[in-house]
Amino acid sequence: VTRERRLGALILAPLIALALLGCGSQKTGKQHAAAKLPALDRRAYLEIASDSGTLRVSVVRAALGQSAAVDTAAIADARRRLSLARPRDALLVRLKAQLLGACSEAISQTRSKAGTRRAARKALTATDKVNDGLRQYAARHPSVAGLIPD
Amino acid sequence: VVALACLLGFPAVSSAANSQRPNSQTQPLADGCQRNPTGLLSDTSPEWVYVYKDPKTREAEGSLTHTHTAGGDLPEGHDWYDLNSNVNVLPQYAYLVSTANFTGNTTDEDYGRLHVEWETGTVPSYVWPTEGDQVQLWGSWVWDCGHWGTSFSPSNPDYLLPGQGETNCSGCPGERTEFHPMHVMIVTRANPYRPLSTESESDAYISTDGTQAHAEAQCALENPPSNIYTYPPGYTACITDPANRYQRVNDRDYTFFVPAPPKPSSTATLTWRTEDPGVSVNAPNETVQVLSNGIQVTIPFKNFGKPGQTQVYGKRFFVGWSADPTPPADLKVHFTGLTVLHSLDPPGTTGFGTDDPGGEWNLYLDANGYWQLLNDWAPGLGFLFDGQTLPLDQTVDLHVASGRGVRIFLHGRECDLPKIKPCPANPGELADDNDLPGEVLDQFPSAAAAIGSHTSTADSGDYQVSYTVSYGP
């Protein structure tokens, strides 16, 4: 964590906390902070993260040579849900596009065993990159931690 | 570099320290939590890791409070919503309660208590506890890696900078410890509703079904994190294998005591009996030793059965006396109807979690420990509109011992999260959590005080339940 980021957080935090105190909601501060995220971005963050997980879960055993197949139905379902997300944040827009492409590629290259494994490894790498981007988004918008249910 | 090395693999502490209260600010990170919402959502960080990286099964005893099903759970880690409760542990088990369990509001259900969870699809309702029950539990002692801060606060850097791995934050409470999943539940009822005569009741349940929670903790242990942000692909592959949900229960025998109620006369002799709820699979027969003040039950599981074999044990034990001068009152609680005032998801609303028409609710009833998913009585709960009234027309028999009361508790969820049962799959909805329709809690100090017709409104104002209590024939 850079000194600048800590300093930024320390300056911003009291201002945001004061803003939250004025809202009078019954929610906890953490939930309230999450609710302050732009709604479309909040939904997109959740969708991209969970669909990244779906893609990863669907290909990982093929990528590691533990299975000959990927779960193309699950990937197609994730791609369908992801296509409905409408992020406004530029980073989320880019991550959505990257993940859509990775899903499509993982489904299309499954005709041979070697092709499946190659596509699975590529998809796994793609999810690593998407997750890196999501972590950047989370660092800029730490209230996403409030999106995790019990 | 030193901090990173500690996070990545060196043993956390010596085994001698594994029975010490863990520090929630530092130990969860050493044990494998990553404070990383992206990782939790994308199956690259575990929601649970073993405390001190020690998978040893732990035991706890105490009294329970605030038992309920989860309002929301993380879909990545659950097939069914969890059954949750909180144990006021006996002093010898106080070390199980981490430092963060003593932060936040003192009225929180888990403040100063050991929180325990197991999926409702795994735990049959006959053993679901209720307020004040005594328990003896065995389970996996884990960190709940999904929550590390209590509130949005300038003094809470782990909240402000998630995933950055702070270990020296000031005022950051950190993760809480819990049993999740449990392996064994022995529930001794404070106010048993089943016995027709004055009897004590202990319900036993043992299962190898560790659910996804066991898989995540075990897979995290076997596939250490690649860095402070993520676990390797081997972790994700591991948690997708259903075989890794198996938790061993035949590594020991389980012994517990079922106390008799007060002896009614000097000539009375102790009696005992069992009921079989019909859940046992590949389980040994128990042995019972009759003592002067109760029975000692041993379930000889050690080395019983085969490795990896599904094993489930379930039985109810009752202890009484040959004389019963003051038998329980026989109450009939007739539930007549349920009116939903606010469905929380009316048609025409297009916000998050409201894509499907109508509200989808799960409501649960707890009547002195009799648990019922009300959707089984009223399937209309799965498709609700504002102002809708659902007939229930169901009667529950409650036997209430002299000096005991009646407690009627309803709670539940409006389903917005995807995939977790008993909610519908919700493929068209996406929300950060479910809506909560609130609770009904009616408490009567005696059987006589409960007699009559009642209409109770949830504390949220979202629904009303009507029921009539009368004496049985």
Interface residues (C-beta under 8 A of the other chain):
Chain A: V1 R5 R6 A9 L10 A13 P14 I16 A17 L20 T28 G29 K30 Q31 H32 A33 A34 A39 R42 R43 L46 E47 A49 S50 S52 G53 R56 V57 V60 R61 A63 L64 Q66 D77 R81 L124 T127 D128 N131 D132 L134 R135 Y137 A138 A139 P142 S143 V144 A145 G146 L147 I148 P149 D150
Chain B: R35 N36 P37 T38 G39 L40 L41 S42 D43 T44 A70 G71 G72 D73 L74 P75 E76 G146 H147 W148 G149 T150 S151 F152 S153 P154 P157 Y159 L160 L161 P162 G163 Q164 E166 Y229 T230 P233 G234 T236 A237 T240 G351 F352 L417 P427 L430 D432 D433 N434
